[in-house]
Amino acid sequence: MNFESYNPTRLIFGAGALSRLGEVVLKYGKKALIVTGGGCVKRNGTFGRAVASLKAAGIAFAECDGVEPNPRISTVRRGAQIARNEGCDVIIALGGGSTMDASKVMAAAYYYDGDPWDMIHHGQPDPHIPTRALPVITVPTLAATGSEMNMGAVISNEETREKSFAQTECLYPKVALVDPELTVTVPKDQTAYGVCDLITHVTEGYFNGVDGTPMQDRFAEGVLLTAMEWGPKAIADGHDLEARAQVQWASIVALNGWVNAGTNGGYPVHMIEHTLSAHHDVAHGAGLSVVNPSWMRFAARHRPDKFVQFAERIFGLKAKGLDDLDCALQGVDRFEGFLKDIGCPTRLPELKIDDTLITRYAQDTLRIIHDENGNLPGRPAMTEADIVAVLRDAL
């Protein structure tokens, strides 16, 4: 293994942590832009508690609400302009992964004279890589993306039907203020989609990473087993604070650089799903729960040994050998069964997607990201025909 690992985000984790928001923000600015989503944080009182903490610390604020579940570049533009007009010097992302992703790009767009879409890698030859951003404080209200403690952001362009990512060091939040109490009102379906999202973050590195990472494999398997144990409990009883906390911690670790350190893997499942949700605006976790098992069945035929390991260590199956494809595929079936059991879709028609545009989805995915051979990075790298085959398997 040869790698560098770095994460500068300070993590404050625990029930009641929201009360510390004012003191945390005060270290970075005097006027905050509070970025929120569709309004649930106001209905359930989270916004009011956040504002009370800010006022107690003497911090003024402006608002940017209405961030979409698949955050749009138009909303990023609007938020950056509000921050400029209002003289904000810090951004608070109060919401789920979409709110946090939008906030990060708003923070970088604040200092950029061009179009923020230039920062999103969507197949252009020379994307703008920002080096400066307003400080961002993340306060997640959903356990899913892990965006509270990483340098990535995913944004959609509603005009071009593209969805892709920005990833650079200045997008790391300064502080992740993680209060599991803020997740207890999340509906069952969104909780399940969050569990699927965090699991997919782990399986992407686990199956697509380089060989010779036994410690990272065990780390990944521990996160998977934790999510699969505590996720159903959080879905069954949203007010089970212990379950909520365990799922939220798993979602952070899944994508803050710890689990995938040194694995250097691609994210083919995510890239395919991004195209689906760019066209159909489906919930990201729901899209992943459809694509991931189908991709696994495809990839298992190319390297059954890793999928045999997954089947044995996660589901307790017994293989005849590392090349036991039947065992590998049984593990994938068990995983798909878990997703069904927690209420996630596993077929495209459940998302109201048919086969009409399947070739277009494959082409759009490869236009946004491809290796030197024109294929989607992963193990194995995928041709257009491979992507089409995976999507047809999900019909």
C-alpha positions in Angstrom: 0.0 0.0 0.0 1.1 3.5 -0.8 -1.2 6.3 0.3 -1.7 9.6 2.2 -4.6 10.1 4.6 -5.8 13.5 5.9 -9.0 14.8 7.5 -9.0 18.1 9.3 -12.6 18.2 10.3 -13.2 18.4 14.1 -15.9 16.0 15.2 -18.3 16.7 18.1 -20.6 13.7 18.5 -23.3 13.0 21.0 -26.9 13.6 22.1 -27.4 17.3 22.9 -24.5 18.5 20.8 -26.7 21.0 19.0 -26.6 23.2 22.1 -22.9 23.9 21.4 -23.5 25.4 17.9 -23.1 29.0 19.0 -19.8 28.5 20.7 -18.5 26.4 17.8 -19.5 29.0 15.1 -18.1 31.9 17.1 -14.6 30.7 16.4 -15.1 31.1 12.7 -17.3 34.1 12.1 -19.9 36.7 13.3 -22.7 36.2 10.8 -23.7 32.8 9.5 -25.7 31.7 6.5 -27.9 28.9 7.7 -28.6 26.5 4.8 -31.6 24.1 5.1 -33.7 21.8 3.0 -37.4 21.4 2.7 -38.6 22.8 6.0 -38.6 19.8 8.4 -36.0 21.4 10.6 -38.4 24.2 11.3 -41.4 22.0 11.8 -39.6 19.8 14.3 -38.0 22.6 16.3 -34.3 21.9 15.3 -34.0 25.3 13.5 -35.3 27.2 16.5 -32.9 25.4 18.9 -30.0 26.2 16.5 -31.0 29.9 16.3 -31.3 30.1 20.1 -27.7 28.8 20.4 -26.5 31.3 17.9 -28.3 34.2 19.5 -26.8 33.3 22.9 -23.4 33.5 21.4 -24.1 36.9 19.7 -24.0 35.5 16.1 -26.2 37.1 13.5 -27.6 35.0 10.6 -29.2 34.9 7.2 -31.1 32.0 5.7 -31.0 29.9 2.5 -33.7 27.4 2.5 -35.2 25.0 0.0 -32.2 22.8 -0.9 -33.6 19.9 -2.9 -33.1 16.2 -2.1 -30.7 16.1 -5.2 -29.2 19.6 -4.7 -29.3 21.8 -7.8 -26.6 24.1 -9.1 -29.2 26.9 -9.3 -29.7 26.6 -5.5 -25.9 26.7 -5.0 -25.8 29.9 -7.0 -28.6 31.4 -5.0 -27.0 30.5 -1.7 -23.6 31.9 -2.6 -25.2 35.2 -3.7 -27.2 35.4 -0.4 -23.9 34.9 1.5 -22.3 37.7 -0.4 -25.2 40.1 -0.2 -25.6 39.5 3.6 -21.9 39.7 4.4 -21.8 36.2 5.9 -18.5 34.8 7.0 -19.4 31.3 7.9 -21.9 28.7 6.6 -24.0 26.3 8.8 -25.3 23.3 6.9 -28.4 22.2 9.0 -29.9 19.2 7.2 -29.1 16.0 5.4 -26.4 15.2 2.8 -28.0 17.4 0.1 -27.9 20.4 2.4 -24.3 19.7 3.4 -23.1 19.2 -0.2 -24.8 22.3 -1.4 -23.3 24.3 1.5 -19.8 23.2 0.7 -20.1 24.3 -2.9 -21.8 27.6 -1.9 -18.8 28.2 0.4 -16.3 27.8 -2.5 -18.6 29.7 -4.9 -18.5 32.7 -2.5 -14.9 33.4 -3.7 -15.4 32.4 -7.3 -16.3 34.8 -10.0 -17.3 32.2 -12.5 -20.2 29.7 -12.6 -20.0 27.2 -9.7 -20.9 24.4 -12.1 -17.3 24.8 -13.3 -16.3 23.1 -10.0 -18.4 20.0 -10.7 -16.6 17.3 -12.6 -19.0 16.6 -15.5 -16.7 15.6 -18.3 -15.2 19.0 -19.1 -11.5 19.0 -19.9 -10.4 21.5 -17.2 -12.7 21.7 -14.2 -12.1 24.5 -11.8 -10.6 23.3 -8.6 -11.3 25.7 -5.8 -8.6 26.4 -3.2 -10.6 28.7 -0.9 -14.0 28.5 0.8 -15.9 30.0 3.6 -15.7 27.9 6.8 -18.5 25.4 7.0 -20.1 23.9 10.1 -22.1 20.8 9.4 -25.1 19.8 11.6 -26.5 16.6 10.0 -30.1 15.6 10.6 -29.9 12.3 8.7 -27.4 9.4 8.9 -26.5 8.6 5.3 -23.9 10.4 3.2 -21.1 11.1 5.7 -20.8 14.5 4.0 -20.4 16.1 7.4 -16.8 14.9 7.6 -15.4 14.7 4.1 -14.3 16.9 1.2 -16.8 15.7 -1.4 -20.0 17.2 -2.7 -22.5 16.0 -5.3 -24.6 18.5 -7.2 -27.2 18.2 -10.0 -27.7 20.4 -13.0 -31.5 20.4 -13.7 -31.0 21.9 -17.1 -28.5 19.4 -18.6 -29.7 16.4 -16.5 -26.2 15.9 -15.1 -25.2 15.0 -11.6 -21.6 14.7 -10.5 -19.1 15.7 -7.8 -16.6 18.2 -6.6 -13.8 17.0 -4.4 -11.0 19.2 -3.0 -9.4 20.0 0.3 -11.0 23.4 0.9 -14.4 21.7 1.0 -13.7 19.9 4.3 -16.0 21.3 7.0 -14.3 22.9 9.9 -16.5 21.2 12.4 -19.0 18.4 12.2 -21.5 18.9 15.1 -23.3 15.5 15.2 -26.3 15.1 17.4 -28.1 11.8 17.0 -31.2 13.3 18.6 -31.8 15.3 15.4 -32.4 12.1 13.5 -35.2 10.6 15.6 -38.0 12.1 13.4 -36.6 10.8 10.1 -39.2 8.7 8.4 -38.7 4.9 8.0 -38.0 5.1 4.2 -35.4 7.8 4.5 -33.7 6.0 7.4 -33.5 2.8 5.2 -32.2 4.7 2.3 -29.5 6.2 4.6 -28.5 2.8 5.7 -28.2 1.7 2.1 -26.1 4.8 1.2 -23.6 4.2 4.0 -23.3 0.5 3.2 -22.7 1.3 -0.5 -19.9 3.7 0.5 -18.2 0.8 2.2 -18.8 -1.8 -0.4 -17.5 0.5 -3.2 -14.1 0.6 -1.5 -14.3 -3.0 -0.4 -14.9 -4.5 -3.8 -13.2 -1.9 -6.1 -10.0 -1.2 -4.0 -6.6 -2.6 -4.5 -5.5 -6.0 -3.2 -3.5 -6.4 0.0 -5.6 -4.4 2.4 -6.6 -7.0 5.1 -7.0 -4.4 7.9 -9.2 -2.2 5.8 -11.3 -5.2 4.8 -11.9 -6.0 8.5 -12.7 -2.4 9.2 -15.2 -2.3 6.3 -16.8 -5.6 7.5 -17.2 -4.1 11.0 -19.0 -1.1 9.6 -21.2 -3.3 7.4 -22.1 -5.6 10.3 -22.8 -2.6 12.5 -25.1 -1.0 9.9 -26.9 -4.2 9.3 -27.4 -4.8 13.0 -28.5 -1.3 14.1 -30.1 -0.1 10.9 -33.2 -2.3 11.2 -33.6 -1.2 14.9 -33.5 2.5 13.9 -36.1 1.8 11.2 -38.4 -0.1 13.5 -38.2 2.5 16.3 -37.1 5.9 15.2 -36.8 7.0 18.8 -34.3 4.3 19.7 -31.5 6.8 20.3 -28.8 4.1 20.7 -29.7 2.7 17.3 -29.7 6.2 15.7 -26.3 6.9 17.2 -24.8 3.7 16.0 -26.1 4.2 12.4 -24.9 7.8 12.4 -21.4 6.9 13.6 -21.3 4.2 10.9 -22.3 6.6 8.2 -19.5 9.0 9.2 -16.8 6.4 9.3 -18.0 4.9 6.0 -16.8 8.0 4.0 -14.5 10.1 6.1 -11.4 8.4 4.8 -10.8 5.9 7.5 -12.4 2.8 6.1 -11.1 3.3 2.6 -7.6 4.5 3.5 -5.2 2.9 1.1 -7.8 1.1 -1.0 -7.8 3.6 -3.9 -11.0 2.2 -5.4 -13.5 3.6 -7.8 -17.2 4.3 -7.2 -19.0 2.8 -10.2 -22.2 2.1 -8.4 -22.5 5.7 -7.3 -21.6 7.1 -10.8 -24.3 4.9 -12.4 -26.8 6.0 -9.8 -25.9 9.6 -10.2 -27.0 9.4 -13.8 -30.3 7.7 -12.8 -31.2 10.4 -10.3 -30.0 13.2 -12.7 -32.7 12.0 -15.1 -35.4 10.9 -12.7 -34.7 12.8 -9.4 -35.0 9.6 -7.4 -33.7 9.4 -3.8 -30.0 8.7 -3.9 -30.2 5.8 -1.4 -33.1 4.2 -3.2 -31.2 4.4 -6.5 -28.1 2.8 -4.9 -30.2 -0.1 -3.4 -31.3 -0.9 -7.0 -27.9 -0.6 -8.7 -25.6 -2.1 -6.1 -26.9 -5.7 -6.0 -27.0 -5.9 -9.8 -23.5 -4.5 -10.0 -22.3 -7.0 -7.4 -23.6 -9.9 -9.5 -21.7 -8.5 -12.5 -18.5 -7.9 -10.6 -18.6 -11.3 -8.7 -18.2 -13.1 -12.0 -14.9 -11.2 -12.6 -13.3 -11.6 -9.1 -15.4 -14.2 -7.1 -12.7 -14.4 -4.3 -13.6 -11.1 -2.8 -17.3 -11.8 -3.0 -16.7 -15.2 -1.4 -15.0 -13.4 1.4 -18.0 -11.1 1.7 -20.4 -14.0 1.8 -18.5 -15.9 4.4 -17.7 -13.0 6.8 -20.9 -11.0 6.5 -23.5 -13.8 6.1 -21.7 -16.8 7.5 -21.9 -18.9 4.3 -19.4 -21.6 3.6 -17.5 -21.7 0.3 -15.9 -24.7 -1.4 -13.0 -22.4 -2.3 -12.1 -18.8 -3.2 -13.4 -19.4 -6.7 -16.9 -20.6 -5.6 -19.1 -18.4 -7.7 -22.3 -20.0 -6.4 -21.3 -19.0 -2.8 -20.4 -15.5 -4.0 -23.7 -15.0 -5.7 -25.6 -16.4 -2.7 -23.9 -13.7 -0.7 -25.2 -11.1 -3.1 -28.7 -12.6 -2.9 -28.5 -12.4 0.9 -27.5 -8.8 0.7 -30.3 -8.0 -1.7 -32.7 -9.7 0.7 -31.5 -7.5 3.5 -32.2 -4.4 1.4 -35.7 -5.7 0.7 -36.3 -6.5 4.4 -35.6 -2.9 5.4 -37.9 -1.5 2.8 -35.5 -0.5 0.0 -36.3 -1.0 -3.7 -34.2 -3.4 -5.7 -35.6 -3.1 -9.2 -35.8 -0.1 -11.5 -39.6 -0.3 -12.1 -40.0 0.3 -8.3 -38.4 3.7 -9.1 -40.7 4.1 -12.1 -37.7 3.6 -14.5 -38.0 1.4 -17.5 -35.6 0.3 -20.2 -36.3 3.2 -22.6 -33.1 5.2 -21.9 -30.8 2.5 -20.6 -28.2 3.1 -23.3 -28.4 6.8 -22.7 -27.7 6.3 -19.0 -24.6 4.3 -19.8 -23.4 6.9 -22.3 -24.0 9.8 -19.9 -22.2 8.0 -17.1 -19.1 7.4 -19.2 -19.2 11.0 -20.5 -18.9 12.3 -17.0 -16.2 9.9 -15.8 -14.0 7.4 -17.6 -10.5 6.0 -17.5 -7.8 6.2 -20.3 -9.6 3.5 -22.2 -13.0 5.2 -22.0 -14.3 2.8 -19.4 -15.9 3.4 -16.0 -13.3 3.0 -13.3 -13.8 0.0 -11.0 -13.0 -3.6 -10.6 -13.6 -4.5 -13.3 -13.6 -1.4 -15.4 -17.0 -1.2 -17.2 -17.7 -0.6 -20.9 -21.0 0.9 -22.1 -22.3 -2.6 -22.7 -21.4 -3.6 -19.2 -23.3 -0.7 -17.7 -26.3 -1.6 -19.9 -26.1 -5.2 -18.7 -26.1 -4.2 -15.1 -29.1 -1.9 -15.5 -31.0 -4.6 -17.5 -30.3 -7.0 -14.6 -32.1 -4.5 -12.3 -35.3 -4.4 -14.4 
